[in-house]
C-alpha cells in the first residue's frame, strides 16, 4: 500500500518532470481578494464580476456606506449570494487636527459597525494630511499613530480590525515614515495594510517590508506600478516594476494567513475595462505566482 508520504514524493517528482507545481507547492496560506475601486462606484457589477473570477474576498469603499447604510440587508444579500467575503472596507481619512479628531473617530466607528453588519472583518485607514512639497514633522506622524490607536481600540470593541494603509502623497509615503508610524502603532489595536506599489513608489523594497513587518501585517494590497509622465500609473499585476514574485515568495515564507487584495485604482489604458484588467491580473497570479484558483 502506498503511504501518503510516498504519494506526495511521487507527485512532486512527477510535477517536476512535467514542469508543473507540486501538490505541496500549490498550497497557499493566504486568500486572494480584489478591490472594487476600479469599477468606480458600480459595486453591484464589481461583486458579480469579482466573484465570477473566483476571488474569495472583495474590498468596498466609503461610497458603499452612503448608498447602503439604510439598507444593509440588501448589500449583505448581494455579497453572500456571490460567495465573497467583505475582506476590507476603505474607511477614509484620519484627522489629527484637535478640532476634527472626535468627528474623525466617530466616522470610522460608524463604518466599522456597517462592516460588522455585512459580515466583514476589517477597515482601512488613510490620511490626507501631507502638504505638497513638505515632509511631515515627526510629532505629526506620532500623533497620527496615536489617533489610529484610538480608532483601533473602539473598532476592536465592535469586532472589527482597523488597519493603516501606507500611501503616496500622504503621511507614510516613504519607508522611513512608515517605520515611524508602525513603531508608534499599538499592534493590539491597529495593524498594517501593506500596499506594495505605494511602498515601492515611495522608495522602498516591498518584499523586504513583508519580512520586516510580518508581525503587524493584517492584509496586503498587491498592485503594480509603471513610470509615466509626469509621475506614475498603477497597472495590472505583472505590467509594472514591482517585483511581485519576490513579494509572494516572502508571503509564502512567513506563511501569511490574511487577505492579499489585488487593487487597481483605475483602468490604466484606453480600450480596457475593470473586468479585463482583473482578468490580466488573475492570469499573472495563475501562471507566474501559481495561485491555485478553485
N, C-alpha and C positions, 0 to 999 in steps of 0.2 A: 504493500500500500504506500502511495506517495504521501509524504508528510507535507504540511503547509510550507515549512521551510524549503523543502526540496522543490515544491511548486513555484515559490517565489524566485528561487535561484534560477530555475529553468526559464521562467517567464522573463526574468531580467536578461538572461543570456540571449534568448530569442529576440527580445526587443532590441538589444544592442546590435544583433546580427542584421536586423532589417531596418535599423535606423529609427525606431520608434521609442518614445519614452516608456520606461518600465512601469509596472504597476505601482511600485514604491515611489518612483519619481513623480507619477501623475497626481498623487495625493497632495492637497494643499490645505494648510491650516486656516487660511483666511477665506472670506467670502468676497465676491465682487458685486459692487453696486454701480449705479450710473446716475449722474445728476441731471435733473430736468431743466437746468438753466438754459440749455441750447434751444429748447422749444419756446422760449420767450413768453411764458405765461400760459401756453396751451398744455396744461398739466394733464388733462384727461387723455390727450393724444400721447403725451410722453409716457404715462403709465402703461398704456396699451402697447406701445412700440418697445419700450424697455423690457417689459415682460416677455414679449414675443422673441426677444434676442437671448432669453434665458439668463439674464442677470437676476440676482437674488434680492437686491435692495434698490431703493430709489431715494435720492435726496430731493426734497422740495424746498421752496423758498418762501420768504415772508409774504409775497403776493397771495399765496395759497391761504394764509390766515385771513386776510381781508375778504377773500371770496367765500370761505367755508366756515368761518368762526361761528356762524349761527346755524350751520347745517353740517356739523362734524360727521354725523352718521352717514351722510351721502358720500363724503370723501372716503371714510373708512371702508364703506362697502366697495368702492372702486378699487382701493388698494388691496383689500382682502380677496376680491374676486380675481385680481391679476396674479395672485400668488407672490407678490412682492412684500418686502418689509420696508417700512419707513426707517431707513438706517441713519439718516441725518436730516436736520432741518436748519436752513440758513436763518438765523435769528436776527441778524443785522448788527449794527454798530454799538459799541460800548463807549459811553461818555465818561470823562474824568473831571469835567467842569463841575464844581460843587453844586452849582445851581441846576445841573442836569442829571446828576448821578442817580438820585432817587427814582426819577421817571424812567431812566435807562434800565435800572434793575427791574422795575415793575414790568416793563415791556417784555423782558426776557422770561420773567416768571409766567406771564400770560402765554407766551409762546410754548414754554415747557408744559404747561397744563394742556394746551391744544395738542401737542405732540403725544403726550401721555394718553389722551383720549383716542388718538389714532393708532395706538399700539406701538408708537415709536420709542426710541431709546435715548436720543442724543440731539443736542442743539449745537450749532456752530456760531462762535462769536468773532466778529471782525471789528475794525475801528476806522474812522475817517479823520484821525487826529493829526496826520502828518501835514505839515505846511510845505508847499513846493520849494525845493531848494534848501530846506533846513533839516539838519539832523536833530532828532528828538533828544531832549535832555534826559539824563539817567533818572532823575526824580520823577519825570512824567511816565517813563516806561515802568518804573516801580509802582506808581500809582495805578496804572492800567492793570497790572497784575493783581494789585490789591482789590480793585473793583471786580475783576473777573473772579477772584476768590469768593467775594461776597455773593455774586450771582450763582456760582457753582454750589455754594452752601445751600442756597434757597432752592435751586432746581433739584439738588440731591434729595431734599425732603419730599419732593414730588415723585422721585424715582427716575429722574432724567439726568444724564451726564452732560455737563457743559464742557465744550472743547474750544480751545483757542486756535484760530486759523491764521498762520503766517501769510503775509500778503504784500505784494509790491505797492508802493505809494501809501503805505500805512506804517504805524508803529509795528516793527517786526519785519521790516523789509530785508535787512541784512542778517547774515548768520550771527553776528555779534549782538544784534538787538534781540533776536530770537533767544539766544543764550541767556541774556539778562532777564528777559521775561520769564523763561522757563525756571530760572533759578529762584524767582520770587513768586512763582505759582505754587499753590498748595496742592500737591497731587492727590490728596484725599478729596479735593473739591473740584478741581478742574484739570483736564488732560489736554494733550496736544493733538490737533488735527494737522498733520504734516502735509503740506502741499509741495510736491516735489518740483513742479515747474516754477512756482514762485520762489522757492528756495534756491533753485539753480539760477534764475534770472537775477536774484539778489546777490549772487556771488558765491553761493555755497555748493557743496557736493551732497546731493540728497541721499545717495546711497550710504555715505558715511553718517549722515544725520539719522538714518534708520537705526544704525547701531548705537549711536551716541544717546539717542532719546528713547531707546527701546522700552524703558520702564515707565515712560509717561505718554507714549503714543497710544491714543484710543482709536483713531481712524486715520486713513490716508486719502489724499487726493492724488490720484495718478493721472498726470496730464503731460503734454509735451509742448515745447515752445520753439519757435524759429525766429531768427533775426530778420526784421523787415525795416523799411524806412517809414517813419522816423524812429520807431522804437522796436517793438517785437510783436509777435502774434502767437496766440495759443492755437495749437493744431492737434489733429488726431494722433493717437499713440503711434510711435514709430516714424512720424513725419517731421520730427524736430531734432533738437540737440541733446535732450536729456538721456542719460544712459539708463534706460528703463530696465534693461536686462540685469544690470548690477543692482538696481533698486529691488527688483523682485527676488533676486538671489538672496539679498540680505533679509527680505521679509521671510523667506524660507529658513534662513539661518537662525533667526530669532524666534521662529515658529509663531509668527504674528497671527493672532486669532480674531482680529477685528474685521472691519469692512475696508477694503481698498476700493474707493469710489472713483470711477472714471469721470472726469469733468472736462468739459469744453465750453468755454464761456459763450461763444457764438460760432456760427458756421463760418469757417475761415476763407472760403473761396466761392466764387460765383458758380452756380450750377449744382452745388451740393445742398443737401437737406440735413436736418438733425438726424434722421434715420440713417442716411448714407454715411454720415460721419461716425455714427455709433457702430455701423457695420464694419467700417475700416478699423476702428479700434478693437472690436471684437476679433477680427481676423488676426491682428497683431498678437492679441492675448492667446489665441488658439495656437498659432503657428510658431511664434517666437518664444512666448512665455510657457507655452504648452499647458495652459489652464484647461482643465477638463470640464468644459461646459456640458451640462446634462441635456 
